[in-house]
Amino acid sequence: METAKENGLNPTAYLTFLFERMPNMGVTDEVAFEILLPWSEALPEGIE
């Protein structure tokens, strides 16, 4: 959460985003997980 805050994200919105996306992902898809990191430029707008 601290890393999310340091990257200007709203912690509640970021967690909601993660909890919605992660159950539908394959556990071996490293690229998909990298997109979810708090510093990823691929994160959607609205979680800032």
CHARMM-style PDB file with segment names, atoms N, HN, CA, C and O in Angstrom:
ATOM      1  N   MET     1       0.814  -1.170   0.000  1.00  0.00      PROA
ATOM      2  CA  MET     1       0.000   0.000   0.000  1.00  0.00      PROA
ATOM      3  C   MET     1       0.866   1.245   0.000  1.00  0.00      PROA
ATOM      4  O   MET     1       0.524   2.238  -0.642  1.00  0.00      PROA
ATOM      5  N   GLU     2       1.968   1.206   0.702  1.00  0.00      PROA
ATOM      6  HN  GLU     2       2.246   0.400   1.224  1.00  0.00      PROA
ATOM      7  CA  GLU     2       2.838   2.378   0.727  1.00  0.00      PROA
ATOM      8  C   GLU     2       3.417   2.653  -0.656  1.00  0.00      PROA
ATOM      9  O   GLU     2       3.571   3.812  -1.041  1.00  0.00      PROA
ATOM     10  N   THR     3       3.736   1.618  -1.397  1.00  0.00      PROA
ATOM     11  HN  THR     3       3.611   0.676  -1.085  1.00  0.00      PROA
ATOM     12  CA  THR     3       4.253   1.815  -2.756  1.00  0.00      PROA
ATOM     13  C   THR     3       3.165   2.378  -3.651  1.00  0.00      PROA
ATOM     14  O   THR     3       3.446   3.213  -4.511  1.00  0.00      PROA
ATOM     15  N   ALA     4       1.938   1.939  -3.467  1.00  0.00      PROA
ATOM     16  HN  ALA     4       1.710   1.261  -2.769  1.00  0.00      PROA
ATOM     17  CA  ALA     4       0.828   2.500  -4.237  1.00  0.00      PROA
ATOM     18  C   ALA     4       0.678   3.983  -3.919  1.00  0.00      PROA
ATOM     19  O   ALA     4       0.501   4.796  -4.826  1.00  0.00      PROA
ATOM     20  N   LYS     5       0.748   4.341  -2.640  1.00  0.00      PROA
ATOM     21  HN  LYS     5       0.892   3.681  -1.903  1.00  0.00      PROA
ATOM     22  CA  LYS     5       0.643   5.753  -2.250  1.00  0.00      PROA
ATOM     23  C   LYS     5       1.781   6.563  -2.843  1.00  0.00      PROA
ATOM     24  O   LYS     5       1.565   7.672  -3.332  1.00  0.00      PROA
ATOM     25  N   GLU     6       2.999   6.019  -2.803  1.00  0.00      PROA
ATOM     26  HN  GLU     6       3.175   5.118  -2.405  1.00  0.00      PROA
ATOM     27  CA  GLU     6       4.158   6.716  -3.355  1.00  0.00      PROA
ATOM     28  C   GLU     6       4.033   6.944  -4.857  1.00  0.00      PROA
ATOM     29  O   GLU     6       4.636   7.867  -5.405  1.00  0.00      PROA
ATOM     30  N   ASN     7       3.246   6.100  -5.519  1.00  0.00      PROA
ATOM     31  HN  ASN     7       2.756   5.350  -5.074  1.00  0.00      PROA
ATOM     32  CA  ASN     7       3.031   6.241  -6.959  1.00  0.00      PROA
ATOM     33  C   ASN     7       1.766   7.014  -7.280  1.00  0.00      PROA
ATOM     34  O   ASN     7       1.316   7.029  -8.425  1.00  0.00      PROA
ATOM     35  N   GLY     8       1.185   7.664  -6.264  1.00  0.00      PROA
ATOM     36  HN  GLY     8       1.551   7.652  -5.333  1.00  0.00      PROA
ATOM     37  CA  GLY     8       0.044   8.535  -6.474  1.00  0.00      PROA
ATOM     38  C   GLY     8      -1.285   7.831  -6.663  1.00  0.00      PROA
ATOM     39  O   GLY     8      -2.221   8.417  -7.206  1.00  0.00      PROA
ATOM     40  N   LEU     9      -1.386   6.584  -6.224  1.00  0.00      PROA
ATOM     41  HN  LEU     9      -0.625   6.108  -5.783  1.00  0.00      PROA
ATOM     42  CA  LEU     9      -2.629   5.840  -6.390  1.00  0.00      PROA
ATOM     43  C   LEU     9      -3.500   5.946  -5.141  1.00  0.00      PROA
ATOM     44  O   LEU     9      -3.001   6.114  -4.028  1.00  0.00      PROA
ATOM     45  N   ASN    10      -4.786   5.844  -5.346  1.00  0.00      PROA
ATOM     46  HN  ASN    10      -5.191   5.707  -6.250  1.00  0.00      PROA
ATOM     47  CA  ASN    10      -5.734   5.756  -4.245  1.00  0.00      PROA
ATOM     48  C   ASN    10      -5.691   4.302  -3.773  1.00  0.00      PROA
ATOM     49  O   ASN    10      -6.032   3.406  -4.544  1.00  0.00      PROA
ATOM     50  N   PRO    11      -5.280   4.044  -2.527  1.00  0.00      PROA
ATOM     51  CA  PRO    11      -5.123   2.663  -2.076  1.00  0.00      PROA
ATOM     52  C   PRO    11      -6.395   1.820  -2.186  1.00  0.00      PROA
ATOM     53  O   PRO    11      -6.325   0.656  -2.582  1.00  0.00      PROA
ATOM     54  N   THR    12      -7.537   2.377  -1.847  1.00  0.00      PROA
ATOM     55  HN  THR    12      -7.594   3.322  -1.524  1.00  0.00      PROA
ATOM     56  CA  THR    12      -8.790   1.623  -1.926  1.00  0.00      PROA
ATOM     57  C   THR    12      -9.124   1.283  -3.369  1.00  0.00      PROA
ATOM     58  O   THR    12      -9.501   0.150  -3.667  1.00  0.00      PROA
ATOM     59  N   ALA    13      -8.992   2.243  -4.256  1.00  0.00      PROA
ATOM     60  HN  ALA    13      -8.686   3.163  -4.013  1.00  0.00      PROA
ATOM     61  CA  ALA    13      -9.283   2.003  -5.675  1.00  0.00      PROA
ATOM     62  C   ALA    13      -8.289   1.011  -6.270  1.00  0.00      PROA
ATOM     63  O   ALA    13      -8.666   0.170  -7.086  1.00  0.00      PROA
ATOM     64  N   TYR    14      -7.025   1.101  -5.869  1.00  0.00      PROA
ATOM     65  HN  TYR    14      -6.718   1.784  -5.206  1.00  0.00      PROA
ATOM     66  CA  TYR    14      -6.009   0.183  -6.376  1.00  0.00      PROA
ATOM     67  C   TYR    14      -6.296  -1.248  -5.920  1.00  0.00      PROA
ATOM     68  O   TYR    14      -6.219  -2.177  -6.723  1.00  0.00      PROA
ATOM     69  N   LEU    15      -6.626  -1.435  -4.638  1.00  0.00      PROA
ATOM     70  HN  LEU    15      -6.689  -0.680  -3.985  1.00  0.00      PROA
ATOM     71  CA  LEU    15      -6.952  -2.768  -4.143  1.00  0.00      PROA
ATOM     72  C   LEU    15      -8.195  -3.329  -4.821  1.00  0.00      PROA
ATOM     73  O   LEU    15      -8.238  -4.512  -5.161  1.00  0.00      PROA
ATOM     74  N   THR    16      -9.190  -2.502  -5.015  1.00  0.00      PROA
ATOM     75  HN  THR    16      -9.155  -1.542  -4.739  1.00  0.00      PROA
ATOM     76  CA  THR    16     -10.401  -2.946  -5.707  1.00  0.00      PROA
ATOM     77  C   THR    16     -10.049  -3.419  -7.111  1.00  0.00      PROA
ATOM     78  O   THR    16     -10.515  -4.469  -7.554  1.00  0.00      PROA
ATOM     79  N   PHE    17      -9.232  -2.648  -7.806  1.00  0.00      PROA
ATOM     80  HN  PHE    17      -8.853  -1.795  -7.447  1.00  0.00      PROA
ATOM     81  CA  PHE    17      -8.779  -3.020  -9.145  1.00  0.00      PROA
ATOM     82  C   PHE    17      -8.065  -4.371  -9.115  1.00  0.00      PROA
ATOM     83  O   PHE    17      -8.339  -5.235  -9.948  1.00  0.00      PROA
ATOM     84  N   LEU    18      -7.150  -4.555  -8.162  1.00  0.00      PROA
ATOM     85  HN  LEU    18      -6.927  -3.853  -7.486  1.00  0.00      PROA
ATOM     86  CA  LEU    18      -6.410  -5.816  -8.060  1.00  0.00      PROA
ATOM     87  C   LEU    18      -7.330  -6.988  -7.766  1.00  0.00      PROA
ATOM     88  O   LEU    18      -7.214  -8.043  -8.389  1.00  0.00      PROA
ATOM     89  N   PHE    19      -8.242  -6.810  -6.819  1.00  0.00      PROA
ATOM     90  HN  PHE    19      -8.335  -5.953  -6.312  1.00  0.00      PROA
ATOM     91  CA  PHE    19      -9.138  -7.897  -6.435  1.00  0.00      PROA
ATOM     92  C   PHE    19     -10.110  -8.270  -7.557  1.00  0.00      PROA
ATOM     93  O   PHE    19     -10.592  -9.401  -7.610  1.00  0.00      PROA
ATOM     94  N   GLU    20     -10.393  -7.336  -8.437  1.00  0.00      PROA
ATOM     95  HN  GLU    20     -10.001  -6.417  -8.393  1.00  0.00      PROA
ATOM     96  CA  GLU    20     -11.256  -7.644  -9.576  1.00  0.00      PROA
ATOM     97  C   GLU    20     -10.495  -8.359 -10.683  1.00  0.00      PROA
ATOM     98  O   GLU    20     -11.061  -9.213 -11.365  1.00  0.00      PROA
ATOM     99  N   ARG    21      -9.234  -8.029 -10.873  1.00  0.00      PROA
ATOM    100  HN  ARG    21      -8.773  -7.335 -10.319  1.00  0.00      PROA
ATOM    101  CA  ARG    21      -8.446  -8.586 -11.984  1.00  0.00      PROA
ATOM    102  C   ARG    21      -7.769  -9.912 -11.660  1.00  0.00      PROA
ATOM    103  O   ARG    21      -7.779 -10.832 -12.478  1.00  0.00      PROA
ATOM    104  N   MET    22      -7.186 -10.012 -10.483  1.00  0.00      PROA
ATOM    105  HN  MET    22      -7.178  -9.264  -9.819  1.00  0.00      PROA
ATOM    106  CA  MET    22      -6.328 -11.151 -10.172  1.00  0.00      PROA
ATOM    107  C   MET    22      -7.034 -12.512 -10.189  1.00  0.00      PROA
ATOM    108  O   MET    22      -6.420 -13.488 -10.621  1.00  0.00      PROA
ATOM    109  N   PRO    23      -8.281 -12.628  -9.746  1.00  0.00      PROA
ATOM    110  CA  PRO    23      -8.915 -13.963  -9.782  1.00  0.00      PROA
ATOM    111  C   PRO    23      -9.071 -14.529 -11.195  1.00  0.00      PROA
ATOM    112  O   PRO    23      -9.228 -15.738 -11.363  1.00  0.00      PROA
ATOM    113  N   ASN    24      -9.029 -13.678 -12.193  1.00  0.00      PROA
ATOM    114  HN  ASN    24      -8.902 -12.695 -12.056  1.00  0.00      PROA
ATOM    115  CA  ASN    24      -9.228 -14.122 -13.574  1.00  0.00      PROA
ATOM    116  C   ASN    24      -7.921 -14.314 -14.335  1.00  0.00      PROA
ATOM    117  O   ASN    24      -7.932 -14.530 -15.547  1.00  0.00      PROA
ATOM    118  N   MET    25      -6.800 -14.238 -13.631  1.00  0.00      PROA
ATOM    119  HN  MET    25      -6.791 -14.063 -12.646  1.00  0.00      PROA
ATOM    120  CA  MET    25      -5.498 -14.335 -14.283  1.00  0.00      PROA
ATOM    121  C   MET    25      -4.874 -15.703 -14.057  1.00  0.00      PROA
ATOM    122  O   MET    25      -5.137 -16.372 -13.058  1.00  0.00      PROA
ATOM    123  N   GLY    26      -4.049 -16.095 -15.002  1.00  0.00      PROA
ATOM    124  HN  GLY    26      -3.835 -15.551 -15.813  1.00  0.00      PROA
ATOM    125  CA  GLY    26      -3.271 -17.311 -14.814  1.00  0.00      PROA
ATOM    126  C   GLY    26      -2.101 -17.020 -13.886  1.00  0.00      PROA
ATOM    127  O   GLY    26      -1.488 -15.957 -13.992  1.00  0.00      PROA
ATOM    128  N   VAL    27      -1.780 -17.921 -12.992  1.00  0.00      PROA
ATOM    129  HN  VAL    27      -2.278 -18.784 -12.906  1.00  0.00      PROA
ATOM    130  CA  VAL    27      -0.732 -17.671 -12.008  1.00  0.00      PROA
ATOM    131  C   VAL    27       0.667 -17.685 -12.612  1.00  0.00      PROA
ATOM    132  O   VAL    27       1.618 -17.256 -11.959  1.00  0.00      PROA
ATOM    133  N   THR    28       0.812 -18.156 -13.813  1.00  0.00      PROA
ATOM    134  HN  THR    28       0.039 -18.505 -14.343  1.00  0.00      PROA
ATOM    135  CA  THR    28       2.130 -18.194 -14.435  1.00  0.00      PROA
ATOM    136  C   THR    28       2.350 -17.062 -15.434  1.00  0.00      PROA
ATOM    137  O   THR    28       3.407 -16.990 -16.060  1.00  0.00      PROA
ATOM    138  N   ASP    29       1.386 -16.196 -15.587  1.00  0.00      PROA
ATOM    139  HN  ASP    29       0.527 -16.254 -15.078  1.00  0.00      PROA
ATOM    140  CA  ASP    29       1.479 -15.102 -16.560  1.00  0.00      PROA
ATOM    141  C   ASP    29       2.191 -13.902 -15.932  1.00  0.00      PROA
ATOM    142  O   ASP    29       1.549 -12.985 -15.419  1.00  0.00      PROA
ATOM    143  N   GLU    30       3.537 -13.921 -15.980  1.00  0.00      PROA
ATOM    144  HN  GLU    30       4.058 -14.665 -16.397  1.00  0.00      PROA
ATOM    145  CA  GLU    30       4.337 -12.875 -15.347  1.00  0.00      PROA
ATOM    146  C   GLU    30       4.081 -11.502 -15.952  1.00  0.00      PROA
ATOM    147  O   GLU    30       4.079 -10.502 -15.234  1.00  0.00      PROA
ATOM    148  N   VAL    31       3.869 -11.441 -17.241  1.00  0.00      PROA
ATOM    149  HN  VAL    31       3.871 -12.253 -17.824  1.00  0.00      PROA
ATOM    150  CA  VAL    31       3.637 -10.155 -17.902  1.00  0.00      PROA
ATOM    151  C   VAL    31       2.346  -9.528 -17.386  1.00  0.00      PROA
ATOM    152  O   VAL    31       2.293  -8.321 -17.149  1.00  0.00      PROA
ATOM    153  N   ALA    32       1.324 -10.326 -17.214  1.00  0.00      PROA
ATOM    154  HN  ALA    32       1.367 -11.306 -17.406  1.00  0.00      PROA
ATOM    155  CA  ALA    32       0.050  -9.817 -16.707  1.00  0.00      PROA
ATOM    156  C   ALA    32       0.219  -9.265 -15.296  1.00  0.00      PROA
ATOM    157  O   ALA    32      -0.378  -8.241 -14.961  1.00  0.00      PROA
ATOM    158  N   PHE    33       1.015  -9.920 -14.473  1.00  0.00      PROA
ATOM    159  HN  PHE    33       1.499 -10.751 -14.745  1.00  0.00      PROA
ATOM    160  CA  PHE    33       1.234  -9.431 -13.118  1.00  0.00      PROA
ATOM    161  C   PHE    33       2.040  -8.141 -13.109  1.00  0.00      PROA
ATOM    162  O   PHE    33       1.806  -7.277 -12.263  1.00  0.00      PROA
ATOM    163  N   GLU    34       2.983  -7.992 -14.030  1.00  0.00      PROA
ATOM    164  HN  GLU    34       3.173  -8.693 -14.717  1.00  0.00      PROA
ATOM    165  CA  GLU    34       3.777  -6.759 -14.101  1.00  0.00      PROA
ATOM    166  C   GLU    34       2.892  -5.561 -14.416  1.00  0.00      PROA
ATOM    167  O   GLU    34       3.167  -4.451 -13.959  1.00  0.00      PROA
ATOM    168  N   ILE    35       1.843  -5.770 -15.185  1.00  0.00      PROA
ATOM    169  HN  ILE    35       1.620  -6.671 -15.556  1.00  0.00      PROA
ATOM    170  CA  ILE    35       0.921  -4.688 -15.525  1.00  0.00      PROA
ATOM    171  C   ILE    35       0.193  -4.183 -14.286  1.00  0.00      PROA
ATOM    172  O   ILE    35      -0.230  -3.028 -14.246  1.00  0.00      PROA
ATOM    173  N   LEU    36       0.043  -5.034 -13.277  1.00  0.00      PROA
ATOM    174  HN  LEU    36       0.387  -5.973 -13.310  1.00  0.00      PROA
ATOM    175  CA  LEU    36      -0.687  -4.671 -12.069  1.00  0.00      PROA
ATOM    176  C   LEU    36       0.158  -3.951 -11.021  1.00  0.00      PROA
ATOM    177  O   LEU    36      -0.376  -3.472 -10.021  1.00  0.00      PROA
ATOM    178  N   LEU    37       1.450  -3.871 -11.237  1.00  0.00      PROA
ATOM    179  HN  LEU    37       1.884  -4.260 -12.049  1.00  0.00      PROA
ATOM    180  CA  LEU    37       2.312  -3.211 -10.253  1.00  0.00      PROA
ATOM    181  C   LEU    37       1.974  -1.722 -10.149  1.00  0.00      PROA
ATOM    182  O   LEU    37       1.575  -1.113 -11.142  1.00  0.00      PROA
ATOM    183  N   PRO    38       2.128  -1.132  -8.966  1.00  0.00      PROA
ATOM    184  CA  PRO    38       1.687   0.245  -8.757  1.00  0.00      PROA
ATOM    185  C   PRO    38       2.407   1.284  -9.615  1.00  0.00      PROA
ATOM    186  O   PRO    38       1.913   2.404  -9.745  1.00  0.00      PROA
ATOM    187  N   TRP    39       3.532   0.960 -10.191  1.00  0.00      PROA
ATOM    188  HN  TRP    39       3.934   0.051 -10.085  1.00  0.00      PROA
ATOM    189  CA  TRP    39       4.244   1.915 -11.044  1.00  0.00      PROA
ATOM    190  C   TRP    39       4.012   1.668 -12.533  1.00  0.00      PROA
ATOM    191  O   TRP    39       4.602   2.340 -13.378  1.00  0.00      PROA
ATOM    192  N   SER    40       3.160   0.712 -12.845  1.00  0.00      PROA
ATOM    193  HN  SER    40       2.681   0.165 -12.158  1.00  0.00      PROA
ATOM    194  CA  SER    40       2.871   0.392 -14.238  1.00  0.00      PROA
ATOM    195  C   SER    40       2.113   1.537 -14.917  1.00  0.00      PROA
ATOM    196  O   SER    40       1.168   2.095 -14.357  1.00  0.00      PROA
ATOM    197  N   GLU    41       2.540   1.867 -16.109  1.00  0.00      PROA
ATOM    198  HN  GLU    41       3.308   1.414 -16.563  1.00  0.00      PROA
ATOM    199  CA  GLU    41       1.860   2.896 -16.885  1.00  0.00      PROA
ATOM    200  C   GLU    41       0.595   2.346 -17.531  1.00  0.00      PROA
ATOM    201  O   GLU    41      -0.181   3.104 -18.113  1.00  0.00      PROA
ATOM    202  N   ALA    42       0.379   1.035 -17.437  1.00  0.00      PROA
ATOM    203  HN  ALA    42       1.010   0.419 -16.965  1.00  0.00      PROA
ATOM    204  CA  ALA    42      -0.803   0.405 -18.031  1.00  0.00      PROA
ATOM    205  C   ALA    42      -2.008   0.399 -17.094  1.00  0.00      PROA
ATOM    206  O   ALA    42      -3.085  -0.052 -17.484  1.00  0.00      PROA
ATOM    207  N   LEU    43      -1.847   0.887 -15.878  1.00  0.00      PROA
ATOM    208  HN  LEU    43      -0.972   1.254 -15.561  1.00  0.00      PROA
ATOM    209  CA  LEU    43      -2.985   0.934 -14.955  1.00  0.00      PROA
ATOM    210  C   LEU    43      -4.037   1.891 -15.487  1.00  0.00      PROA
ATOM    211  O   LEU    43      -3.702   2.917 -16.078  1.00  0.00      PROA
ATOM    212  N   PRO    44      -5.295   1.565 -15.283  1.00  0.00      PROA
ATOM    213  CA  PRO    44      -6.374   2.430 -15.804  1.00  0.00      PROA
ATOM    214  C   PRO    44      -6.485   3.738 -15.034  1.00  0.00      PROA
ATOM    215  O   PRO    44      -6.078   3.838 -13.877  1.00  0.00      PROA
ATOM    216  N   GLU    45      -7.039   4.723 -15.697  1.00  0.00      PROA
ATOM    217  HN  GLU    45      -7.369   4.642 -16.637  1.00  0.00      PROA
ATOM    218  CA  GLU    45      -7.301   5.990 -15.009  1.00  0.00      PROA
ATOM    219  C   GLU    45      -8.388   5.761 -13.989  1.00  0.00      PROA
ATOM    220  O   GLU    45      -9.188   4.836 -14.128  1.00  0.00      PROA
ATOM    221  N   GLY    46      -8.426   6.584 -12.976  1.00  0.00      PROA
ATOM    222  HN  GLY    46      -7.776   7.336 -12.864  1.00  0.00      PROA
ATOM    223  CA  GLY    46      -9.447   6.471 -11.968  1.00  0.00      PROA
ATOM    224  C   GLY    46      -8.978   5.824 -10.679  1.00  0.00      PROA
ATOM    225  O   GLY    46      -9.712   5.808  -9.691  1.00  0.00      PROA
ATOM    226  N   ILE    47      -7.769   5.293 -10.677  1.00  0.00      PROA
ATOM    227  HN  ILE    47      -7.173   5.306 -11.480  1.00  0.00      PROA
ATOM    228  CA  ILE    47      -7.264   4.741  -9.428  1.00  0.00      PROA
ATOM    229  C   ILE    47      -6.209   5.652  -8.794  1.00  0.00      PROA
ATOM    230  O   ILE    47      -5.540   5.287  -7.827  1.00  0.00      PROA
ATOM    231  N   GLU    48      -6.087   6.839  -9.371  1.00  0.00      PROA
ATOM    232  HN  GLU    48      -6.630   7.135 -10.157  1.00  0.00      PROA
ATOM    233  CA  GLU    48      -5.140   7.808  -8.824  1.00  0.00      PROA
ATOM    234  C   GLU    48      -5.752   8.497  -7.640  1.00  0.00      PROA
ATOM    235  OT1 GLU    48      -5.115   9.356  -7.029  1.00  0.00      PROA
TER     236      GLU     48
END
